[in-house]
Amino acid sequence: MIHKSAAVLESREGEKMSDNKHAVKAFYDAVAGGNIPAVLGLIDPQCTWNEAENFIYADGNPYIGPQAVLMGVFARFAGEWNGFSATSESMTAEGDTVISQGRYRATYKATGKSIDAPFAHVFTLKDGKIVRFQQYTDTAQFRDAVS
């Protein structure tokens, strides 16, 4: 009986990790497609969102909730960059945490300078919503592109 309960718990945990990876994939798909309502719908109202230390948009850290993330991060990317993309190349899930590794690519409108920077995004999810986000990236590329 103990083995069966452990197997059921392990199966549920596996389903939860799979669901979390699907939610994060849906997030990237929505960002890539410019589907802002879908992006915001995946962010919990009390989400704590942190851009990397010394990142150009870390001035508002922590951003709390979808509207703060929209105005403090996504609107700035949309307004200041051409061809901005955040492409996830791999994802790893463990419990409520999903780590995505990928690349940012874009050209800063004001300077014409491009970036091609690696990132790691750490998502914490609850009930299919992002409740915490932490970005890690090559902040120097962004700093150089905007100056």
N, C-alpha and C positions, 0 to 999 in steps of 0.2 A: 504493500500500500504506500509506503514512504516513497518508493521509487516511482510509482505512478504519479504521485503528487508533485514530485520534483520534475518529472517529465512534462506535466501539464503547465507548471510554473515556467519552465524553460521555454515551452512552446509559446505561451502568452508573451513572455519577454521578447522572444524572437519576432512575434507579430508586431509588438509595440515598436521595436527598432525599425522594422520594415515600414510601418506606418509613418514613423518620424522621418525616415529617408525619403519617402514619397512626398511628405509635406514640404521638405526642404527642396526637393526637385521641383515641385509645383511652384515654390517661391521663385527659384531661378528662372523657370519657364515664364512666369508672369512678369518678372522684371525684364527679361529679354523681349517679350511681346508688348511691353509698354502697358500692360493691364494693371493699372494702378489700383482699381477697386479690389482685384484679386490679391495683389501684394499686401494691401492694408488689411484685408480680411484674414490673412495668415499671421498677422502680428497681434498678440494679445493686448488688450487695452492698458495693461500695467507693465508691458514689456520694458526691460532695461536694455538699452542699445548703446554699445560703446564702440566708437571708432578707435583705431590704433593710436597709441600715444604718439604725439608729434605729427599726426595726420592733419591734412589741411582742413578737414571738417570735424576735428575732435574738440573744437571750441565749445560745442554744446553738450559734451559728455557729462553725465549720461543723458541720452534722449529717453524720455519716458512716454511710451504709447505711440500708436501709429501716426498721429498727426505731427508729433515732434520729429519722428523719423522722416516723414514725408517732406516737411519743410526744411529741416536741418541737414538732410543728407540727399535724398533723391531729387528734390527740386533743384538743388545746387548742381548735382551732376548733370541733370538735364539741361540746365541753363548755361553752364560753363564749359561743357565738353561736347565735342563731335564724335559720333560713333562709339559712345561709351558702351562697353560690355564687361560683364563679370561672368566668366565661363568656368563652371565647376568641372574639374577633370577627374576627381575621385571623391568618394564619400565613405566615411566610416561611422558606424553607429554603435553606441554603447549605452544602454538604458535610455535616459531622456536626452542624451547628448548626441549630436551629429556634428562631425568635423568635415568640412568641405575644403578641398585644396584645388586651386585653379589659378586663373590669370585675369587681370584687368587689362583692357586695351582701350585706348581713346586718344584723342588729340585735344589739347586745351585750346579753346577758341581764341583767347586773347593773345597767345604767343605762337600758336601753330606748332608747339612742341608735343611730341607723342610720348605715351607711356606704354610699356608692356611689362607689367609688374606681377610677380607671384602674390597670391594671397592664401591665407588660411582663415576660414570663418568657423567659429565655434557657436553652434546653436544649442540652446536648451529649450525643449518643447514640453508642453503639457496639454493634453487633450487636443493634439493636432495644431496647436498655436505656438508661435515663437514667444517665449517668455523672457529669454535672455539672448543677447547676441554680442560676440566679441570679435572684432576684426584684427588681423595681423597682416601687414603688408610692407613693401619697400617704400617707406614714407619719403625717402630721399628722391625717388623718381618723381613723385607728385610735387614735392617742393621745387625741384628743378624745373618741372614743366610749367609751373605757374609763375616762376620768377624770370 
